[in-house]
Amino acid sequence: MKCNEIHNHILFFVEKQLKAEQLQAVELHLQTCSACRQLAEEISQTLDLIHLEKNNSSDDVFFEELMLQQNEKRVQSASTLFLAKSQKTLEVLKIAAVISFGIFMGVLIGNKLQSNQTDFAQSETEFVQELFNNTDLAYESVEEYLAENN
């Protein structure tokens, strides 16, 4: 094979995509022609770099994109979780405030009623004591009093 024919097949040779008979012809030519051998080595090194860069950059870009998506999902889920928890917490606080207000009002109303009942009970007790002191019951037993009046 001549150098022009080798140049047409050299890329396929480097990528090992030639038929067996073409592969032998190119190998035989490369053993005798240093210029074609150097060209084959340069193409091989260039393809190796391209494949290496292609694999590294796509893996890095893919990895970075994947990490960004994961971080976005974490942020979204964290904010959603925070909102859900804060809404539940606010609901609990509202209920607690209503219950606390109800208890406070109940105690307040109960104290007012109790003070009114205490005033009434005190006046009733004073009335009974005054009545008791003004009658003969203070000096005699109930049985004697009832026996005399019948």
Residue pairs with C-beta under 8 A, 6 or more apart in sequence:
1 9
1 25
1 26
1 28
1 29
3 29
3 33
3 35
3 36
6 26
6 29
6 30
6 33
6 36
7 36
7 39
9 18
9 22
9 26
10 26
10 36
10 39
10 40
10 43
11 43
12 18
12 22
13 22
13 23
13 26
13 27
13 40
14 40
14 43
14 44
14 47
15 47
16 23
18 26
29 36
30 36
30 37
30 40
31 37
132 138
136 145
137 145
